[in-house]
Amino acid sequence: MNESAPAAAAVRDRRSHSKVTDTAPSRAELRDLIAALASIADHSGLRPWRIIEMRGDARLRLGEGLAAAAGGKREKYLAKATRAPLVLALVVSPRLKHKVPVWEQEAVASGVAHTLGLLLHEAGWGTFWRTGSLTRTPEVHAAHELSPDEYLLGWLYVGGVPERDRKPKPRKPLDPDRYLTELEPSAPAGPQ
Ligand SMILES: Cc1cc2nc3c(=O)[nH]c(=O)nc-3n(C[C@H](O)[C@H](O)[C@H](O)COP(=O)(O)O)c2cc1C
């Protein structure tokens, strides 16, 4: 890691791991990482999010919820829900009728999810953010005991990094000029 710029190093190295091993961060480690999220940019400091930790058989509730929403394939969804030892449900807990609109609150929750994934990566854990067409179904909502206004941004599947994946992932180069544009002081003249 680059000691003088650890955030930049973590961002450059970050990668997802679709397969993880059976080790997972302890609740104490997770609590420390989540405490660090106090600095996430947050209009009016609403903290409109929460994370639901699922381990062991608690993950089966996710699998059952997915199967109920799909109307079958129980074994398939139970297997999906248990492919990592720790599953973190990413929840938007919006304050409705607040001057800060819900889309801004969702942006905060999204920042939390990205940053938590980055912190877990930096701590040496493997993560994979997953969603799917069943994410916002009533059955999955109920399985997480969400309040009526809450909704999911998906799940971070977390576990150990398999030996063979302990290497950087080749990235398609990103041309900054394509993503960083500049507005000129005045609009260009239209067609003459
Ligand atoms: C909101 C969100 C939902 C995602 N859902 C899925 C998913 O359901 N299935 C999937 O294969 N990848 C999903 N991804 C992408 C993966 O998490 C991952 O970013 C992708 O495989 C690229 O790998 P990388 O993160 O190493 O670049 C999702 C990403 C985001 C941000």
The ligand as an SDF file (V2000), in Angstrom:
LIG
                    3D

 31 33  0  0  0  0  0  0  0  0999 V2000
  -25.6290   -1.4120   -7.3670 C   0  0  0  0  0  0  0  0  0  0  0  0
  -24.8400   -2.5420   -7.9490 C   0  0  0  0  0  0  0  0  0  0  0  0
  -25.4490   -3.7590   -8.1740 C   0  0  0  0  0  0  0  0  0  0  0  0
  -24.7570   -4.8190   -8.7530 C   0  0  0  0  0  0  0  0  0  0  0  0
  -25.3940   -6.0150   -8.9570 N   0  0  0  0  0  0  0  0  0  0  0  0
  -24.7260   -7.0340   -9.5400 C   0  0  0  0  0  0  0  0  0  0  0  0
  -25.3490   -8.2990   -9.7120 C   0  0  0  0  0  0  0  0  0  0  0  0
  -26.4700   -8.5250   -9.3070 O   0  0  0  0  0  0  0  0  0  0  0  0
  -24.6650   -9.2660  -10.3570 N   0  0  0  0  0  0  0  0  0  0  0  0
  -23.3890   -9.0450  -10.8380 C   0  0  0  0  0  0  0  0  0  0  0  0
  -22.8160   -9.9500  -11.4360 O   0  0  0  0  0  0  0  0  0  0  0  0
  -22.7610   -7.8740  -10.6260 N   0  0  0  0  0  0  0  0  0  0  0  0
  -23.3940   -6.8650   -9.9820 C   0  0  0  0  0  0  0  0  0  0  0  0
  -22.7550   -5.6730   -9.7680 N   0  0  0  0  0  0  0  0  0  0  0  0
  -21.3680   -5.5060  -10.2480 C   0  0  0  0  0  0  0  0  0  0  0  0
  -20.3630   -6.2000   -9.3440 C   0  0  0  0  0  0  0  0  0  0  0  0
  -20.5770   -5.8490   -7.9860 O   0  0  0  0  0  0  0  0  0  0  0  0
  -18.9080   -5.7960   -9.7290 C   0  0  0  0  0  0  0  0  0  0  0  0
  -18.7190   -4.4150   -9.5510 O   0  0  0  0  0  0  0  0  0  0  0  0
  -18.6010   -6.1930  -11.1640 C   0  0  0  0  0  0  0  0  0  0  0  0
  -18.5990   -7.6040  -11.2770 O   0  0  0  0  0  0  0  0  0  0  0  0
  -17.2370   -5.6670  -11.6500 C   0  0  0  0  0  0  0  0  0  0  0  0
  -16.2060   -6.1230  -10.8300 O   0  0  0  0  0  0  0  0  0  0  0  0
  -15.2110   -5.0670  -10.1690 P   0  0  0  0  0  0  0  0  0  0  0  0
  -15.9880   -4.4010   -9.0600 O   0  0  0  0  0  0  0  0  0  0  0  0
  -14.0320   -5.8460   -9.7140 O   0  0  0  0  0  0  0  0  0  0  0  0
  -14.8660   -4.0760  -11.2360 O   0  0  0  0  0  0  0  0  0  0  0  0
  -23.4100   -4.6300   -9.1290 C   0  0  0  0  0  0  0  0  0  0  0  0
  -22.7750   -3.4160   -8.8480 C   0  0  0  0  0  0  0  0  0  0  0  0
  -23.4830   -2.3770   -8.2690 C   0  0  0  0  0  0  0  0  0  0  0  0
  -22.7790   -1.0780   -7.9710 C   0  0  0  0  0  0  0  0  0  0  0  0
  1  2  1  0
  2  3  1  0
  2 30  2  0
  3  4  2  0
  4  5  1  0
  4 28  1  0
  5  6  2  0
  6  7  1  0
  6 13  1  0
  7  8  2  0
  7  9  1  0
  9 10  1  0
 10 11  2  0
 10 12  1  0
 12 13  2  0
 13 14  1  0
 14 15  1  0
 14 28  1  0
 15 16  1  0
 16 17  1  0
 16 18  1  0
 18 19  1  0
 18 20  1  0
 20 21  1  0
 20 22  1  0
 22 23  1  0
 23 24  1  0
 24 25  2  0
 24 26  1  0
 24 27  1  0
 28 29  2  0
 29 30  1  0
 30 31  1  0
M  END
$$$$
